[in-house]
Structures are given as structure tokens and as C-alpha cells.
Amino acid sequence: MCKNIRPLFNFDPPASDEEVRAASVQFVRKISGFTAPSKANQDAFNRAIDEIANVARKLVDELETNAPKKNREEEAAKAKARAAERYARA
């Protein structure tokens, strides 16, 4: 999985459309192998991003859990601490 794609489900506040779209862009870039498509592929690239964003939004909105919602700031701090520990060992 692409490291830049972050979990979007079960956060307070919920994932924004911009976050869903950013994850979709990263996904399309990863599977296509392009960071920026050629002009010939631009329409297909953009269409794929739009379709994946729509499906991802629907998925995130329809998922259910009994777990408490996660706080974005707390989760970001945990990730930063894990990264600091991981890279400190190198």
C-alpha cells in the first residue's frame, strides 16, 4: 500500500472530500505508475481519480464500527513518535 494513503474511516471530524480525493490521487498514481500523466492519458487519469473518490467516499460513509472515534491530532502525534523511533534506530 502507498505510504501516503492514510486511513480515513472513524475519525472525528470525519474525512473531508479533499482528503478522500487526495487519497484517490495517490492510489491512481501508484497503480498507473505516473505521478503526472501525459496529455494522451490525462482524461483517463482524471476520470479514474473521480470514480475512485466517489467509491471511497461511499465506502467511508457506509462503514460502521462500535469503536470510539479517533482524534486526528492524537493519531498524528502517535505516527510522528513511531517514525522518530524507527528512524532513530537507523
C-alpha positions in Angstrom: 0.0 0.0 0.0 1.2 3.5 -0.7 2.6 5.1 2.4 0.9 8.4 1.5 -2.6 7.0 1.6 -3.9 7.3 5.2 -6.9 5.6 6.8 -9.9 7.8 6.5 -12.5 5.9 8.5 -13.7 6.5 12.1 -12.1 9.9 12.7 -13.6 12.9 14.4 -14.1 15.1 12.4 -14.9 12.8 9.5 -12.7 12.7 6.4 -13.3 15.7 4.1 -13.9 15.4 0.4 -10.4 16.8 -0.1 -8.8 14.1 2.0 -10.7 11.4 0.0 -9.7 13.0 -3.3 -6.0 13.2 -2.2 -6.1 9.5 -1.3 -7.6 8.7 -4.7 -4.9 10.7 -6.5 -2.2 8.8 -4.6 -3.9 5.5 -5.4 -4.2 6.3 -9.1 -0.6 7.4 -9.2 0.5 4.2 -7.5 -1.3 1.8 -9.8 -0.7 3.7 -13.0 3.0 4.4 -12.3 2.6 8.0 -13.3 3.0 11.0 -11.0 1.8 13.2 -13.8 0.2 11.5 -16.8 0.9 12.6 -20.4 -1.7 14.7 -22.2 -2.8 11.5 -24.0 -3.6 9.9 -20.6 -4.8 12.9 -18.7 -8.6 12.3 -19.3 -8.4 8.7 -18.2 -6.3 9.6 -15.2 -8.7 12.3 -14.1 -11.7 10.0 -14.7 -10.2 7.3 -12.6 -9.5 9.7 -9.7 -13.1 11.0 -9.8 -14.5 7.4 -9.9 -12.3 6.2 -7.1 -13.0 9.3 -5.0 -16.8 8.6 -5.4 -16.4 5.0 -4.4 -14.1 5.8 -1.5 -16.4 8.4 -0.1 -19.3 6.0 -0.3 -17.3 3.3 1.4 -16.2 5.6 4.3 -19.7 6.9 4.7 -21.2 3.4 4.9 -18.7 1.7 7.2 -19.9 1.0 10.7 -18.0 0.4 13.9 -18.5 0.3 17.7 -15.0 1.6 18.3 -14.7 5.2 19.6 -13.8 7.8 17.0 -10.1 8.6 16.7 -8.7 12.0 17.2 -6.7 13.2 14.2 -4.2 15.2 16.3 -3.5 12.2 18.7 -3.1 9.8 15.8 -0.7 12.2 14.0 1.3 12.5 17.2 1.5 8.7 17.6 2.6 8.3 13.9 5.2 11.0 14.4 6.6 9.3 17.5 6.7 5.9 15.7 8.6 7.5 12.8 11.0 9.2 15.1 11.7 5.9 16.9 12.0 4.0 13.6 14.4 6.5 12.0 16.4 7.0 15.2 17.5 3.3 15.0 18.9 3.6 11.5 
